[in-house]
Structure formats: structure tokens, C-alpha cells
Amino acid sequence: MDRDQLIQIASESLKLIRTENGYTQEKMAELLGISKKTLVQIEKERMVANWTVTIAICALFRNSLILQNRVGGDPMEVIELTTHDVIIIPKEKTMGGYIWWKNIEEYEGHRLQQNLLSKHYRILDHENYRLMSTLDEAVAYEKWEAIRQTIK
């Protein structure tokens, strides 16, 4: 998933996210730092949100089921991956990838997975902690092999 796709998804989902959270157009526009007129234009699909508004939507509503279902999980992870090629962060607990993820390889409880919607890759340890994420398939396999070597 690239930046333009994420902008499109956030824009198309904005009205549903707003109603999911019970906000008026005035309140939602205030939260996102845009005018009500701009919000209405986005909701009516006459224009798309800019990158800054897309980031705000993903950050403020990262727990929105509508948004999560459209991007295949945490929208902020997808934002990070569209900005950086690889995310290697301190371990972050996940649900294990039983909904939006396909296991590509498994070894000693560790898993290399690919997201079914955004198509990005991640590696989980045996307790479902995320060790890294990337949009680059070659990097995913390189890190996977390095992790397998440390487990042996």
C-alpha cells in the first residue's frame, strides 16, 4: 500500500469514521484541523484529504474498526511504512495475525507474515511480539534469515 492508496482509503472512510464516533461535521473538522467546508468536500468525495489530514485521521482514529478493516490492522503502522521502508522497533505485542495476515514461514514459534490488504511484511516472535515490519519483500526475507540464524 502506498501513500496515495492510504489517502484514498482515509478519504473514502472519513464519513463512516465520523459517524462511528458520533461526531458532528463541525467537531470532526475541528479535530482534524480543517474547515467544515473541506470536510464536507472530502465526505462527498469531491476531493481527497491531504497527507497531513490522512495522518491525523489514522492517528486520532487508529482504533476505528472501519479504518482497521480497510488497511488490514493498525493504520499508524501503515503510515510509518509509507514513510520509512523498514520499521525495527522495540517489541510490540500483537494479536498474532489471525485476521489480516498470512503466515509465509514459521520457525520455532517465530513467523514471517504478510498483510492481506496492505501487503507489508512483519516478523513476530513466539509470543506474538512484532520484531520488525517492512514493505520490501527482500528486506523481510533478509531479516527473517538473520532471526532464524540467532534462534539455532
Buried (B, 14 or more C-beta within 10 A) or exposed (E): BEEEBBBBBBBBBBBBBBEBBEBEBEBBBBBBEBEBEBBBBBBEEEEBBBBEBBBBBBEBBBEBEBBBEBBBBBBEBBBBBBEEEBBEEEEBEBEEBEEBBEEBBEBEEBBBBBBEBBEBBBBBBEEBEBBBBBBBEEBBBEBBEEBBEEEE
